[in-house]
Amino acid sequence: MSDLSEIGTKRLEWAREHMKVMMRVREEVKQRGYLEGVNISMALHVEAKTGILGISLREAGANVKMASCNPLSTDDSVAEAMREEYGMDVFAKRGESNQEYYENLNETLEHGPQVVIDDGGDLISLLHTERNELLEDIIGGAEETTTGIVRLKAMADDGELKFPVISVNDAYMKHLFDNRYGTGQSTIDGLMTATNLQLSGKNFLVGGYGWCGRGIAMRAKGMGAQVMVSEVDPIRAVEARMEGFEVLPMVEGIKKADFVVTATGCKNVVGDEAIKHAKDGCVLSNSGHFNNEISTPALEKYSRSSKEVRDDVVGYDMKDGRTLYLVAEGRLVNLAVGQGHPVEIMDMSFALQMLAAEYVVRNPDMEPGVHRIPAELDEMVAKLRLEADGISIDELTEEQVEYITGWKEGT
């Protein structure tokens, strides 16, 4: 075993030990046998937790090929361990070029997939463009991110999505916990790893107050930062205000922000005007899926030079004398620099991914389009999580059930 593979094996074993929900789901799926012999192509962040998902799918009988869904998010030790110790087909490395990224996505399709598990929608998009000769054999897929679901719904609205995709992201056990608590913790972890700077007492601006933005704001506040939020949705803006955060436009907030984190799934959240007004010394980072939320072209346009000032941090010396810092090329800070979401969080999300993959195989007559994950699978994962934590809850009595489902009796 190589030194790199040994590190990755330890990380995989640690993740497996703490992914109790996934282990239960794996055994049930394996016993039912629906994934036996099914070809599955995956494009996910290749690290320990996704590694356990891939390994579990294979242990349930599937033929699995896996690539990364982001050029900077691969843990090379895990990828090597999966290849060397588990015999998995893994096509990923940290720091892929754009060409290598798409070559690796194509490699996952070479066995003619029947099920696709995606993160961000790139693999499904590739199937509908350059590799559409493979579409007729695909039963369905699963997508786990807000960004990916937005893209797939746009495809469906245009009549271009040719097979059913389960929206794992819509599961309560995904977005309420993965997006909020997972993104919150892992983003702060990545930011601290990259910069080693103090958060308490600093001005911290969050771009977007969806579930991910909520989690980031919550964790930054817990670290003692003065948290601001920028939003385009008036309802979310009111919510952020009611939760104690200062709400203001990005261009105003960035004038006093020591840290900025974007989490919207949209582009140019920190755009031309924001770059022009950013506070000297501001640290810019992104937790959205793609590296277009912070405008690198604007940073380059208004700077006279740039250089790496710390691993994964580039300093831009602006023409007006300011210095701005960009973390991890504006890519996912929680994975490009940190270790991704906590194991127990991804235990639930990847259990849902596995169940979604099985569900499309069990239901081959689903119509093309984006489908919400069945509520019973969501509830199943919740119950398994409680069992894993040794927690029991109350149940309604027959009298209570009759009361809340009836309409005659009001007292």
Beta strands, then each sheet from edge to edge (+ up, - down):
strand 1: 39-43
strand 2: 63-67
strand 3: 89-91
strand 4: 115-118
strand 5: 140-143
strand 6: 164-167
strand 7: 203-207
strand 8: 226-230
strand 9: 246-247
strand 10: 259-262
strand 11: 283-286
strand 12: 303-310
strand 13: 313-318
strand 14: 323-327
strand 15: 369-372
sheet 1: 3+ 2+ 1+ 4+ 5+ 6+ 15+
sheet 2: 9+ 8+ 7+ 10+ 11+ 14+ 13- 12+
end
